[in-house]
Amino acid sequence: MCNQAVCLAAAEFERSGISTVALVLLRQVAERVRPPRALALPFRHGYPLDTPHDPARQHAVLEAALRLLETPAAHGPLLVDYDPAAYEGERA
Amino acid sequence: MGDLSEFSLPVRLFLRAYRFRVIDPVPWAPLRVPLARARLALISSAGFVLPDQARFDESLRGGDASFREIPFDTDPSALVDTHRSESFDHEAMRRDPNLAFPLERVRELATRGRIGAVNHRHWSFMGSLTAPGRFVADSLPRLAAAAVADGVDVALFVPV
């Protein structure tokens, strides 16, 4: 239910003029609920930022989320899959 | 990818039958300043509270729709996990709360200049909300208004 809740919360912020990114752990929930911007993560519940005590991996997730904010889209929903391999170099 | 196979059969059946809310129309707020000048706030559904804050109420039918403010300079190790769900592994986020509430990571983003600033407060709630009516009608408008009053430009939402 966390996935639905963050999507609904993001939408309320977006209605208030604040740009948002929702991380989601169940892509199918994001497809159904339709938050404005969402990054679908390949991790199990309890591990949204990948690995505990691994700042580089956690930053890689955050960087992907920030890039979603910078994506020049005109409207949502924008749902993008996170690919950890795309950020391998940045974790080094 | 997180998927339904992570969950027990009763939870899978519940989720398959559950009528998820649909956001329609989808609101859209373009980034109004470059990230290097943007003020960021975190909102995590991991159910963390500070030791002097009330725990989220596990007994409320449909879920606890309340929020807790978490100051930006909080030591993550001070966060207490009060999420009621037994459907995920809590152990890792208890060892490193940054995993679900990346307080230190966003401070580092500001130090590096990737974002302009971290808001002076973030927000925590417990995402185990099977009946989100009060959350949507009452909690979220108040929370969004607080973020607007703080001058928040971007918000990152983290589920668990």
gemmi code that builds the backbone of each chain (N, CA, C; Angstrom):
import gemmi

chains = {
    "A": [
        ("MET", (0.820, -1.210, 0.000), (0.000, 0.000, 0.000), (0.855, 1.262, 0.000)),
        ("CYS", (2.125, 1.103, 0.417), (3.034, 2.255, 0.408), (3.145, 2.862, -0.988)),
        ("ASN", (3.124, 1.994, -1.992), (3.282, 2.501, -3.358), (2.122, 3.401, -3.751)),
        ("GLN", (0.907, 2.978, -3.448), (-0.249, 3.826, -3.742), (-0.164, 5.133, -2.953)),
        ("ALA", (0.205, 5.041, -1.688), (0.218, 6.223, -0.825), (1.195, 7.277, -1.331)),
        ("VAL", (2.403, 6.865, -1.723), (3.358, 7.882, -2.196), (2.900, 8.476, -3.529)),
        ("CYS", (2.237, 7.676, -4.355), (1.733, 8.208, -5.627), (0.653, 9.265, -5.377)),
        ("LEU", (-0.257, 8.974, -4.465), (-1.323, 9.933, -4.153), (-0.745, 11.209, -3.542)),
        ("ALA", (0.239, 11.044, -2.686), (0.865, 12.209, -2.052), (1.582, 13.068, -3.093)),
        ("ALA", (2.287, 12.420, -3.998), (2.995, 13.172, -5.047), (2.008, 13.990, -5.877)),
        ("ALA", (0.869, 13.405, -6.180), (-0.114, 14.131, -6.988), (-0.606, 15.386, -6.269)),
        ("GLU", (-0.814, 15.290, -4.966), (-1.282, 16.465, -4.216), (-0.232, 17.577, -4.235)),
        ("PHE", (1.034, 17.201, -4.090), (2.099, 18.205, -4.163), (2.132, 18.836, -5.552)),
        ("GLU", (1.995, 18.000, -6.545), (2.070, 18.512, -7.918), (0.913, 19.494, -8.188)),
        ("ARG", (-0.253, 19.189, -7.650), (-1.389, 20.123, -7.787), (-1.078, 21.454, -7.121)),
        ("SER", (-0.198, 21.415, -6.126), (0.177, 22.632, -5.398), (1.354, 23.345, -6.045)),
        ("GLY", (1.824, 22.850, -7.176), (2.895, 23.523, -7.905), (4.290, 23.036, -7.590)),
        ("ILE", (4.409, 21.950, -6.847), (5.721, 21.405, -6.484), (6.030, 20.207, -7.385)),
        ("SER", (7.202, 20.230, -8.021), (7.609, 19.114, -8.881), (7.963, 17.913, -8.007)),
        ("THR", (7.559, 16.748, -8.444), (7.749, 15.562, -7.599), (8.317, 14.388, -8.397)),
        ("VAL", (8.962, 13.505, -7.652), (9.267, 12.166, -8.151), (8.867, 11.180, -7.069)),
        ("ALA", (8.112, 10.180, -7.460), (7.774, 9.092, -6.544), (8.596, 7.868, -6.921)),
        ("LEU", (9.349, 7.340, -5.965), (9.969, 6.042, -6.177), (8.879, 4.995, -5.981)),
        ("VAL", (8.888, 3.948, -6.786), (7.879, 2.892, -6.623), (8.561, 1.530, -6.700)),
        ("LEU", (8.051, 0.618, -5.890), (8.597, -0.734, -5.827), (7.689, -1.750, -6.516)),
        ("LEU", (6.505, -1.330, -6.896), (5.593, -2.178, -7.672), (5.167, -1.381, -8.901)),
        ("ARG", (5.785, -1.697, -10.044), (5.492, -0.937, -11.252), (4.007, -0.981, -11.582)),
        ("GLN", (3.387, -2.135, -11.364), (1.985, -2.267, -11.755), (1.078, -1.337, -10.963)),
        ("VAL", (1.479, -1.018, -9.735), (0.686, -0.066, -8.947), (0.819, 1.337, -9.546)),
        ("ALA", (2.023, 1.706, -9.930), (2.217, 3.027, -10.547), (1.450, 3.115, -11.872)),
        ("GLU", (1.439, 2.019, -12.619), (0.682, 2.026, -13.887), (-0.805, 2.258, -13.624)),
        ("ARG", (-1.283, 1.692, -12.537), (-2.703, 1.806, -12.208), (-3.032, 3.185, -11.630)),
        ("VAL", (-2.217, 3.627, -10.674), (-2.536, 4.855, -9.922), (-2.171, 6.109, -10.714)),
        ("ARG", (-1.098, 6.065, -11.479), (-0.692, 7.146, -12.376), (-0.188, 8.409, -11.663)),
        ("PRO", (0.896, 8.280, -10.881), (1.520, 9.492, -10.322), (2.160, 10.300, -11.456)),
        ("PRO", (2.378, 11.596, -11.230), (2.940, 12.436, -12.303), (4.301, 11.943, -12.818)),
        ("ARG", (5.245, 11.716, -11.898), (6.563, 11.180, -12.289), (6.905, 10.063, -11.319)),
        ("ALA", (7.337, 8.938, -11.870), (7.694, 7.819, -10.993), (8.891, 7.082, -11.555)),
        ("LEU", (9.739, 6.643, -10.645), (10.899, 5.823, -10.990), (10.640, 4.430, -10.427)),
        ("ALA", (10.482, 3.451, -11.321), (10.200, 2.077, -10.902), (11.517, 1.374, -10.581)),
        ("LEU", (11.614, 0.877, -9.368), (12.869, 0.325, -8.870), (12.878, -1.198, -8.936)),
        ("PRO", (14.037, -1.785, -9.216), (14.120, -3.245, -9.317), (14.482, -3.895, -7.987)),
        ("PHE", (14.020, -3.327, -6.905), (14.394, -3.820, -5.574), (13.165, -4.308, -4.831)),
        ("ARG", (13.391, -5.175, -3.865), (12.245, -5.677, -3.110), (11.833, -4.669, -2.041)),
        ("HIS", (10.648, -4.848, -1.530), (10.135, -3.954, -0.497), (11.055, -3.995, 0.725)),
        ("GLY", (11.234, -2.817, 1.311), (12.171, -2.681, 2.417), (13.533, -2.164, 1.969)),
        ("TYR", (13.759, -2.106, 0.634), (15.065, -1.710, 0.098), (14.928, -0.667, -1.012)),
        ("PRO", (14.189, 0.407, -0.784), (13.940, 1.335, -1.902), (15.210, 2.003, -2.447)),
        ("LEU", (16.216, 2.203, -1.602), (17.446, 2.814, -2.109), (18.564, 1.774, -2.256)),
        ("ASP", (18.157, 0.572, -2.594), (19.088, -0.458, -3.050), (19.751, -1.209, -1.893)),
        ("THR", (20.773, -0.628, -1.275), (21.611, -1.385, -0.340), (21.893, -0.559, 0.915)),
        ("PRO", (21.711, -1.149, 2.097), (22.023, -0.383, 3.315), (23.517, -0.086, 3.416)),
        ("HIS", (23.821, 1.055, 3.976), (25.204, 1.474, 4.208), (26.043, 1.470, 2.927)),
        ("ASP", (25.419, 1.785, 1.807), (26.148, 1.904, 0.543), (25.759, 3.242, -0.090)),
        ("PRO", (26.401, 4.324, 0.360), (26.021, 5.656, -0.142), (26.086, 5.777, -1.658)),
        ("ALA", (27.033, 5.121, -2.290), (27.152, 5.249, -3.748), (25.927, 4.674, -4.445)),
        ("ARG", (25.497, 3.510, -4.017), (24.293, 2.917, -4.630), (23.055, 3.756, -4.317)),
        ("GLN", (22.993, 4.268, -3.116), (21.837, 5.101, -2.746), (21.833, 6.388, -3.565)),
        ("HIS", (23.016, 6.979, -3.752), (23.087, 8.187, -4.578), (22.718, 7.901, -6.033)),
        ("ALA", (23.027, 6.712, -6.506), (22.686, 6.381, -7.888), (21.168, 6.406, -8.084)),
        ("VAL", (20.442, 5.887, -7.108), (18.972, 5.922, -7.199), (18.489, 7.369, -7.179)),
        ("LEU", (19.052, 8.155, -6.281), (18.628, 9.556, -6.182), (18.959, 10.317, -7.464)),
        ("GLU", (20.113, 10.028, -8.046), (20.478, 10.723, -9.279), (19.480, 10.395, -10.399)),
        ("ALA", (19.079, 9.134, -10.464), (18.084, 8.763, -11.476), (16.768, 9.503, -11.240)),
        ("ALA", (16.404, 9.655, -9.983), (15.165, 10.380, -9.664), (15.297, 11.850, -10.051)),
        ("LEU", (16.447, 12.441, -9.777), (16.641, 13.848, -10.120), (16.616, 14.051, -11.638)),
        ("ARG", (17.177, 13.115, -12.366), (17.168, 13.242, -13.832), (15.749, 13.163, -14.381)),
        ("LEU", (14.919, 12.418, -13.673), (13.510, 12.359, -14.089), (12.872, 13.745, -13.953)),
        ("LEU", (13.239, 14.439, -12.906), (12.727, 15.799, -12.723), (13.185, 16.712, -13.863)),
        ("GLU", (14.380, 16.430, -14.381), (14.947, 17.285, -15.427), (14.509, 16.863, -16.832)),
        ("THR", (13.757, 15.763, -16.917), (13.272, 15.306, -18.218), (12.296, 16.334, -18.800)),
        ("PRO", (12.545, 16.786, -20.005), (11.681, 17.819, -20.582), (10.362, 17.254, -21.102)),
        ("ALA", (9.555, 16.735, -20.198), (8.223, 16.252, -20.588), (7.212, 17.356, -20.302)),
        ("ALA", (6.140, 17.346, -21.070), (5.141, 18.401, -20.904), (3.993, 17.962, -20.020)),
        ("HIS", (3.883, 16.665, -19.826), (2.771, 16.181, -19.008), (3.079, 14.762, -18.522)),
        ("GLY", (2.347, 14.343, -17.521), (2.492, 13.003, -16.990), (1.325, 12.140, -17.414)),
        ("PRO", (1.272, 10.893, -17.016), (2.256, 10.265, -16.132), (3.544, 9.885, -16.867)),
        ("LEU", (4.643, 10.076, -16.176), (5.960, 9.712, -16.682), (6.483, 8.600, -15.765)),
        ("LEU", (6.602, 7.404, -16.297), (7.013, 6.235, -15.512), (8.237, 5.624, -16.180)),
        ("VAL", (9.356, 5.653, -15.467), (10.636, 5.215, -16.021), (11.208, 4.111, -15.140)),
        ("ASP", (11.793, 3.091, -15.769), (12.434, 2.008, -15.014), (13.860, 2.397, -14.646)),
        ("TYR", (14.219, 2.130, -13.419), (15.591, 2.396, -12.968), (16.479, 1.239, -13.397)),
        ("ASP", (17.582, 1.592, -14.055), (18.548, 0.592, -14.489), (19.851, 0.822, -13.732)),
        ("PRO", (20.132, 0.006, -12.716), (21.352, 0.226, -11.929), (22.615, 0.213, -12.792)),
        ("ALA", (22.621, -0.588, -13.855), (23.816, -0.681, -14.693), (24.146, 0.656, -15.349)),
        ("ALA", (23.133, 1.471, -15.581), (23.360, 2.764, -16.223), (24.130, 3.715, -15.320)),
        ("TYR", (24.188, 3.378, -14.034), (24.847, 4.273, -13.080), (26.104, 3.645, -12.490)),
        ("GLU", (26.565, 2.537, -13.101), (27.749, 1.843, -12.592), (28.946, 2.781, -12.511)),
        ("GLY", (29.169, 3.540, -13.576), (30.327, 4.419, -13.614), (30.290, 5.473, -12.529)),
        ("GLU", (29.105, 5.943, -12.229), (28.972, 7.001, -11.230), (29.151, 6.470, -9.815)),
        ("ARG", (29.009, 5.134, -9.654), (29.188, 4.561, -8.324), (30.652, 4.295, -8.023)),
        ("ALA", (31.465, 4.260, -9.102), (32.866, 3.892, -8.908), (33.590, 4.944, -8.091)),
    ],
    "B": [
        ("MET", (13.019, -6.495, -9.859), (11.819, -5.664, -9.689), (10.996, -6.178, -8.530)),
        ("GLY", (10.570, -5.261, -7.673), (9.632, -5.687, -6.660), (8.368, -6.182, -7.346)),
        ("ASP", (7.855, -7.282, -6.897), (6.603, -7.763, -7.488), (5.789, -8.511, -6.448)),
        ("LEU", (4.606, -8.909, -6.872), (3.671, -9.504, -5.924), (4.187, -10.803, -5.337)),
        ("SER", (5.123, -11.457, -6.031), (5.613, -12.738, -5.534), (6.357, -12.601, -4.201)),
        ("GLU", (6.716, -11.373, -3.842), (7.369, -11.162, -2.539), (6.430, -11.445, -1.384)),
        ("PHE", (5.138, -11.367, -1.639), (4.174, -11.350, -0.542), (3.535, -12.713, -0.305)),
        ("SER", (2.967, -12.849, 0.870), (2.252, -14.070, 1.208), (1.001, -14.182, 0.335)),
        ("LEU", (0.457, -15.380, 0.265), (-0.738, -15.584, -0.567), (-1.896, -14.675, -0.146)),
        ("PRO", (-2.204, -14.548, 1.135), (-3.312, -13.644, 1.495), (-3.077, -12.199, 1.043)),
        ("VAL", (-1.828, -11.734, 1.147), (-1.531, -10.366, 0.718), (-1.654, -10.247, -0.800)),
        ("ARG", (-1.181, -11.264, -1.512), (-1.299, -11.231, -2.986), (-2.760, -11.194, -3.407)),
        ("LEU", (-3.559, -11.991, -2.752), (-4.984, -12.011, -3.100), (-5.638, -10.667, -2.788)),
        ("PHE", (-5.252, -10.096, -1.642), (-5.795, -8.789, -1.276), (-5.418, -7.750, -2.335)),
        ("LEU", (-4.154, -7.722, -2.721), (-3.699, -6.712, -3.678), (-4.331, -6.912, -5.051)),
        ("ARG", (-4.553, -8.165, -5.430), (-5.166, -8.408, -6.740), (-6.612, -7.924, -6.774)),
        ("ALA", (-7.271, -7.999, -5.620), (-8.685, -7.603, -5.578), (-8.859, -6.125, -5.225)),
        ("TYR", (-7.798, -5.524, -4.721), (-7.900, -4.156, -4.202), (-8.189, -3.168, -5.339)),
        ("ARG", (-9.084, -2.231, -5.037), (-9.405, -1.194, -6.038), (-8.500, 0.015, -5.792)),
        ("PHE", (-7.394, 0.047, -6.499), (-6.453, 1.160, -6.353), (-7.089, 2.447, -6.863)),
        ("ARG", (-6.727, 3.527, -6.215), (-7.190, 4.834, -6.687), (-6.490, 5.185, -7.991)),
        ("VAL", (-7.147, 5.950, -8.796), (-6.574, 6.374, -10.072), (-6.517, 7.902, -10.078)),
        ("ILE", (-5.344, 8.428, -10.344), (-5.178, 9.879, -10.411), (-5.598, 10.342, -11.808)),
        ("ASP", (-6.638, 11.097, -11.872), (-7.166, 11.537, -13.168), (-7.980, 12.812, -12.956)),
        ("PRO", (-7.558, 13.915, -13.544), (-6.410, 14.071, -14.425), (-5.094, 14.035, -13.648)),
        ("VAL", (-4.028, 13.778, -14.384), (-2.691, 13.739, -13.760), (-2.147, 15.164, -13.691)),
        ("PRO", (-1.912, 15.676, -12.483), (-1.381, 17.047, -12.385), (0.076, 17.097, -12.841)),
        ("TRP", (0.515, 18.245, -13.228), (1.893, 18.369, -13.745), (2.460, 19.726, -13.365)),
        ("ALA", (3.507, 19.727, -12.570), (4.197, 20.956, -12.179), (5.627, 20.885, -12.716)),
        ("PRO", (5.917, 21.611, -13.790), (7.288, 21.579, -14.324), (8.284, 22.133, -13.314)),
        ("LEU", (9.508, 21.678, -13.433), (10.571, 22.196, -12.582), (10.683, 23.705, -12.814)),
        ("ARG", (10.524, 24.500, -11.751), (10.448, 25.951, -11.962), (11.786, 26.654, -11.790)),
        ("VAL", (12.742, 25.953, -11.189), (14.110, 26.471, -11.109), (15.054, 25.304, -11.386)),
        ("PRO", (16.263, 25.580, -11.834), (17.226, 24.480, -11.991), (17.432, 23.771, -10.644)),
        ("LEU", (17.702, 22.475, -10.701), (17.878, 21.738, -9.442), (18.960, 22.354, -8.559)),
        ("ALA", (19.969, 22.922, -9.175), (21.054, 23.515, -8.394), (20.580, 24.696, -7.554)),
        ("ARG", (19.359, 25.165, -7.834), (18.788, 26.255, -7.022), (17.505, 25.819, -6.309)),
        ("ALA", (17.179, 24.546, -6.402), (15.892, 24.069, -5.884), (15.997, 23.624, -4.418)),
        ("ARG", (14.919, 23.869, -3.692), (14.797, 23.405, -2.298), (14.050, 22.078, -2.315)),
        ("LEU", (14.635, 21.063, -1.691), (14.083, 19.711, -1.755), (13.580, 19.255, -0.390)),
        ("ALA", (12.454, 18.575, -0.406), (11.934, 17.923, 0.801), (11.718, 16.444, 0.524)),
        ("LEU", (11.899, 15.649, 1.564), (11.672, 14.203, 1.496), (10.355, 13.860, 2.168)),
        ("ILE", (9.649, 12.916, 1.587), (8.466, 12.367, 2.236), (8.579, 10.847, 2.127)),
        ("SER", (8.696, 10.198, 3.263), (8.876, 8.742, 3.285), (7.671, 8.075, 3.933)),
        ("SER", (7.281, 6.950, 3.357), (6.147, 6.197, 3.911), (6.605, 5.068, 4.826)),
        ("ALA", (7.851, 5.118, 5.270), (8.432, 3.994, 6.028), (8.012, 3.955, 7.489)),
        ("GLY", (7.203, 4.916, 7.915), (6.693, 4.856, 9.287), (7.708, 5.211, 10.354)),
        ("PHE", (8.748, 5.948, 9.993), (9.733, 6.357, 10.988), (9.193, 7.494, 11.856)),
        ("VAL", (9.531, 7.477, 13.136), (9.265, 8.597, 14.040), (10.529, 8.863, 14.845)),
        ("LEU", (10.578, 10.048, 15.435), (11.651, 10.351, 16.385), (11.254, 9.800, 17.751)),
        ("PRO", (12.235, 9.584, 18.624), (11.923, 8.959, 19.921), (10.881, 9.718, 20.736)),
        ("ASP", (10.816, 11.056, 20.578), (9.858, 11.829, 21.369), (8.534, 12.048, 20.644)),
        ("GLN", (8.353, 11.417, 19.503), (7.096, 11.556, 18.753), (6.213, 10.326, 18.967)),
        ("ALA", (4.906, 10.547, 18.814), (3.968, 9.428, 18.924), (4.217, 8.430, 17.794)),
        ("ARG", (4.162, 7.169, 18.135), (4.278, 6.134, 17.109), (3.039, 6.168, 16.219)),
        ("PHE", (3.155, 5.673, 15.025), (1.958, 5.529, 14.197), (1.090, 4.437, 14.808)),
        ("ASP", (-0.204, 4.674, 14.735), (-1.154, 3.806, 15.431), (-1.500, 2.602, 14.546)),
        ("GLU", (-0.987, 1.464, 14.942), (-1.198, 0.246, 14.157), (-2.640, -0.232, 14.211)),
        ("SER", (-3.382, 0.251, 15.208), (-4.721, -0.306, 15.431), (-5.809, 0.376, 14.598)),
        ("LEU", (-5.475, 1.515, 13.984), (-6.504, 2.248, 13.252), (-6.924, 1.493, 12.005)),
        ("ARG", (-8.194, 1.283, 11.896), (-8.717, 0.573, 10.733), (-8.470, 1.406, 9.466)),
        ("GLY", (-7.938, 0.800, 8.456), (-7.655, 1.511, 7.210), (-6.315, 2.218, 7.210)),
        ("GLY", (-5.671, 2.314, 8.392), (-4.351, 2.917, 8.480), (-4.348, 4.264, 9.176)),
        ("ASP", (-3.184, 4.643, 9.651), (-2.983, 5.914, 10.354), (-2.609, 6.970, 9.314)),
        ("ALA", (-3.458, 7.979, 9.138), (-3.261, 8.973, 8.070), (-2.405, 10.162, 8.511)),
        ("SER", (-1.826, 10.096, 9.694), (-1.087, 11.262, 10.213), (0.350, 11.308, 9.689)),
        ("PHE", (0.970, 12.474, 9.894), (2.349, 12.706, 9.488), (3.190, 13.114, 10.691)),
        ("ARG", (4.480, 12.902, 10.592), (5.427, 13.428, 11.573), (6.444, 14.294, 10.832)),
        ("GLU", (6.811, 15.426, 11.452), (7.872, 16.262, 10.890), (9.220, 15.719, 11.349)),
        ("ILE", (10.138, 15.657, 10.418), (11.496, 15.198, 10.730), (12.459, 16.333, 10.354)),
        ("PRO", (13.119, 16.968, 11.326), (14.051, 18.054, 11.004), (15.157, 17.587, 10.047)),
        ("PHE", (15.589, 18.498, 9.188), (16.527, 18.116, 8.122), (17.848, 17.593, 8.662)),
        ("ASP", (18.233, 18.052, 9.867), (19.545, 17.673, 10.393), (19.478, 16.486, 11.354)),
        ("THR", (18.385, 15.754, 11.292), (18.225, 14.573, 12.151), (19.295, 13.525, 11.845)),
        ("ASP", (19.832, 12.960, 12.894), (20.730, 11.815, 12.737), (19.856, 10.610, 12.374)),
        ("PRO", (20.071, 9.998, 11.207), (19.191, 8.889, 10.814), (19.096, 7.785, 11.866)),
        ("SER", (20.162, 7.601, 12.628), (20.134, 6.522, 13.618), (19.128, 6.791, 14.729)),
        ("ALA", (18.623, 8.034, 14.791), (17.621, 8.361, 15.810), (16.220, 7.920, 15.391)),
        ("LEU", (16.046, 7.602, 14.123), (14.705, 7.260, 13.642), (14.272, 5.883, 14.153)),
        ("VAL", (13.010, 5.812, 14.521), (12.441, 4.572, 15.067), (11.408, 4.043, 14.075)),
        ("ASP", (11.549, 2.806, 13.696), (10.630, 2.167, 12.741), (9.346, 1.762, 13.459)),
        ("THR", (8.217, 2.355, 13.028), (6.932, 1.958, 13.612), (5.969, 1.482, 12.524)),
        ("HIS", (6.502, 1.107, 11.383), (5.634, 0.626, 10.295), (5.012, -0.706, 10.695)),
        ("ARG", (3.708, -0.828, 10.467), (3.020, -2.010, 10.975), (3.077, -3.226, 10.049)),
        ("SER", (3.459, -3.001, 8.796), (3.392, -4.104, 7.833), (4.392, -5.207, 8.169)),
        ("GLU", (3.946, -6.430, 8.058), (4.835, -7.580, 8.205), (5.165, -8.171, 6.840)),
        ("SER", (4.839, -7.428, 5.787), (5.004, -7.948, 4.427), (6.346, -7.606, 3.805)),
        ("PHE", (7.219, -6.952, 4.561), (8.550, -6.683, 4.021), (9.577, -6.806, 5.139)),
        ("ASP", (10.818, -6.920, 4.731), (11.935, -7.072, 5.659), (12.303, -5.696, 6.239)),
        ("HIS", (12.132, -5.527, 7.528), (12.422, -4.248, 8.177), (13.899, -4.114, 8.583)),
        ("GLU", (14.603, -5.208, 8.578), (15.914, -5.243, 9.220), (16.910, -4.249, 8.598)),
        ("ALA", (16.931, -4.189, 7.266), (17.934, -3.346, 6.596), (17.685, -1.866, 6.873)),
        ("MET", (16.419, -1.443, 6.807), (16.163, -0.006, 7.033), (16.309, 0.365, 8.504)),
        ("ARG", (16.205, -0.614, 9.385), (16.497, -0.311, 10.790), (17.999, -0.126, 10.984)),
        ("ARG", (18.795, -0.917, 10.255), (20.258, -0.777, 10.350), (20.710, 0.528, 9.718)),
        ("ASP", (20.099, 0.878, 8.583), (20.464, 2.107, 7.865), (19.195, 2.805, 7.399)),
        ("PRO", (18.631, 3.692, 8.218), (17.394, 4.373, 7.823), (17.503, 5.174, 6.525)),
        ("ASN", (18.730, 5.529, 6.116), (18.885, 6.200, 4.819), (18.301, 5.371, 3.677)),
        ("LEU", (18.194, 4.090, 3.882), (17.670, 3.205, 2.849), (16.233, 3.570, 2.474)),
        ("ALA", (15.479, 4.067, 3.444), (14.081, 4.422, 3.188), (13.768, 5.869, 3.537)),
        ("PHE", (14.737, 6.541, 4.124), (14.572, 7.958, 4.466), (15.958, 8.590, 4.329)),
        ("PRO", (16.365, 8.926, 3.099), (17.769, 9.256, 2.826), (18.189, 10.649, 3.293)),
        ("LEU", (18.081, 10.865, 4.575), (18.419, 12.158, 5.175), (19.849, 12.581, 4.846)),
        ("GLU", (20.780, 11.670, 5.084), (22.186, 12.030, 4.847), (22.466, 12.208, 3.363)),
        ("ARG", (21.844, 11.372, 2.545), (22.107, 11.460, 1.103), (21.658, 12.810, 0.542)),
        ("VAL", (20.498, 13.310, 0.955), (20.054, 14.583, 0.369), (20.874, 15.756, 0.920)),
        ("ARG", (21.364, 15.619, 2.153), (22.273, 16.675, 2.649), (23.547, 16.688, 1.807)),
        ("GLU", (24.014, 15.509, 1.429), (25.202, 15.426, 0.573), (24.926, 16.022, -0.806)),
        ("LEU", (23.724, 15.823, -1.317), (23.373, 16.429, -2.612), (23.462, 17.949, -2.540)),
        ("ALA", (23.028, 18.507, -1.426), (23.106, 19.964, -1.265), (24.562, 20.411, -1.125)),
        ("THR", (25.353, 19.659, -0.384), (26.768, 20.007, -0.213), (27.499, 20.005, -1.550)),
        ("ARG", (27.128, 19.038, -2.396), (27.766, 18.946, -3.720), (27.250, 19.993, -4.693)),
        ("GLY", (26.134, 20.611, -4.366), (25.538, 21.577, -5.279), (24.622, 20.964, -6.317)),
        ("ARG", (24.326, 19.674, -6.172), (23.391, 19.049, -7.135), (21.979, 19.588, -6.945)),
        ("ILE", (21.642, 19.891, -5.688), (20.392, 20.605, -5.394), (20.767, 21.890, -4.654)),
        ("GLY", (19.832, 22.834, -4.649), (20.156, 24.114, -4.031), (20.171, 24.055, -2.523)),
        ("ALA", (19.164, 23.392, -1.941), (19.054, 23.358, -0.484), (18.143, 22.206, -0.078)),
        ("VAL", (18.333, 21.796, 1.156), (17.424, 20.829, 1.770), (16.444, 21.619, 2.626)),
        ("ASN", (15.166, 21.317, 2.501), (14.184, 22.015, 3.330), (14.490, 21.783, 4.810)),
        ("HIS", (14.042, 22.714, 5.665), (14.405, 22.579, 7.081), (13.669, 21.435, 7.759)),
        ("ARG", (12.671, 20.864, 7.057), (11.975, 19.702, 7.613), (11.545, 18.777, 6.479)),
        ("HIS", (11.465, 17.494, 6.833), (10.905, 16.491, 5.942), (9.668, 15.923, 6.638)),
        ("TRP", (9.019, 14.934, 5.971), (7.817, 14.359, 6.578), (7.831, 12.841, 6.475)),
        ("SER", (7.275, 12.226, 7.509), (7.195, 10.779, 7.584), (5.745, 10.366, 7.798)),
        ("PHE", (5.351, 9.302, 7.150), (4.038, 8.723, 7.429), (4.132, 7.219, 7.274)),
        ("MET", (3.081, 6.527, 7.620), (3.073, 5.072, 7.481), (2.189, 4.710, 6.292)),
        ("GLY", (2.810, 4.164, 5.277), (2.113, 3.974, 4.017), (1.130, 2.828, 3.966)),
        ("SER", (1.007, 2.123, 5.046), (0.085, 0.980, 5.066), (-1.344, 1.486, 5.220)),
        ("LEU", (-1.837, 2.106, 4.162), (-3.141, 2.774, 4.188), (-4.073, 2.068, 3.216)),
        ("THR", (-4.863, 1.159, 3.723), (-5.783, 0.438, 2.842), (-7.024, 1.266, 2.523)),
        ("ALA", (-7.340, 2.227, 3.390), (-8.487, 3.127, 3.155), (-7.953, 4.558, 3.221)),
        ("PRO", (-7.445, 5.087, 2.101), (-6.736, 6.371, 2.136), (-7.630, 7.603, 2.050)),
        ("GLY", (-8.915, 7.484, 2.317), (-9.815, 8.618, 2.167), (-9.420, 9.821, 3.004)),
        ("ARG", (-9.174, 9.605, 4.299), (-8.819, 10.726, 5.172), (-7.422, 11.259, 4.831)),
        ("PHE", (-6.551, 10.370, 4.435), (-5.201, 10.744, 4.017), (-5.273, 11.721, 2.833)),
        ("VAL", (-6.112, 11.390, 1.863), (-6.235, 12.217, 0.653), (-6.993, 13.508, 0.941)),
        ("ALA", (-8.072, 13.418, 1.695), (-8.948, 14.581, 1.870), (-8.435, 15.556, 2.916)),
        ("ASP", (-7.700, 15.055, 3.893), (-7.306, 15.896, 5.024), (-5.789, 16.043, 5.149)),
        ("SER", (-5.093, 14.935, 5.279), (-3.653, 15.002, 5.554), (-2.862, 15.606, 4.404)),
        ("LEU", (-3.115, 15.133, 3.192), (-2.280, 15.584, 2.074), (-2.429, 17.074, 1.763)),
        ("PRO", (-3.642, 17.637, 1.755), (-3.719, 19.089, 1.498), (-2.963, 19.898, 2.558)),
        ("ARG", (-3.030, 19.467, 3.823), (-2.306, 20.199, 4.871), (-0.797, 20.052, 4.677)),
        ("LEU", (-0.384, 18.868, 4.317), (1.044, 18.627, 4.106), (1.570, 19.427, 2.911)),
        ("ALA", (0.834, 19.408, 1.815), (1.266, 20.154, 0.629), (1.302, 21.656, 0.928)),
        ("ALA", (0.324, 22.140, 1.684), (0.315, 23.563, 2.037), (1.536, 23.922, 2.874)),
        ("ALA", (1.935, 23.030, 3.760), (3.135, 23.278, 4.582), (4.376, 23.335, 3.694)),
        ("ALA", (4.436, 22.458, 2.719), (5.594, 22.450, 1.819), (5.630, 23.720, 0.970)),
        ("VAL", (4.476, 24.159, 0.510), (4.406, 25.410, -0.259), (4.863, 26.579, 0.618)),
        ("ALA", (4.387, 26.609, 1.860), (4.769, 27.695, 2.775), (6.273, 27.706, 3.037)),
        ("ASP", (6.891, 26.533, 3.009), (8.346, 26.430, 3.216), (9.139, 26.842, 1.978)),
        ("GLY", (8.461, 26.991, 0.840), (9.178, 27.302, -0.402), (9.821, 26.092, -1.037)),
        ("VAL", (9.253, 24.921, -0.789), (9.791, 23.690, -1.397), (9.551, 23.727, -2.912)),
        ("ASP", (10.600, 23.426, -3.671), (10.484, 23.383, -5.130), (10.282, 21.958, -5.642)),
        ("VAL", (10.968, 21.008, -5.001), (10.876, 19.619, -5.452), (10.716, 18.712, -4.235)),
        ("ALA", (9.954, 17.636, -4.449), (9.726, 16.682, -3.360), (9.970, 15.276, -3.881)),
        ("LEU", (10.655, 14.515, -3.050), (10.965, 13.124, -3.377), (10.210, 12.221, -2.421)),
        ("PHE", (9.448, 11.292, -2.980), (8.596, 10.402, -2.196), (9.191, 9.001, -2.217)),
        ("VAL", (9.351, 8.442, -1.029), (10.016, 7.146, -0.906), (9.090, 6.151, -0.218)),
        ("PRO", (8.734, 5.075, -0.908), (7.929, 4.030, -0.264), (8.860, 3.014, 0.385)),
        ("VAL", (8.268, 2.026, 1.013), (9.106, 1.007, 1.615), (8.552, -0.385, 1.307)),
    ],
}
model = gemmi.Model(1)
for chain_id, residues in chains.items():
    chain = gemmi.Chain(chain_id)
    for i, (resn, *xyz) in enumerate(residues, 1):
        res = gemmi.Residue()
        res.name, res.seqid = resn, gemmi.SeqId(i, " ")
        for name, pos in zip(("N", "CA", "C"), xyz):
            atom = gemmi.Atom()
            atom.name, atom.element = name, gemmi.Element(name[0])
            atom.pos, atom.b_iso = gemmi.Position(*pos), 0.0
            res.add_atom(atom)
        chain.add_residue(res)
    model.add_chain(chain)
structure = gemmi.Structure()
structure.add_model(model)
structure.setup_entities()
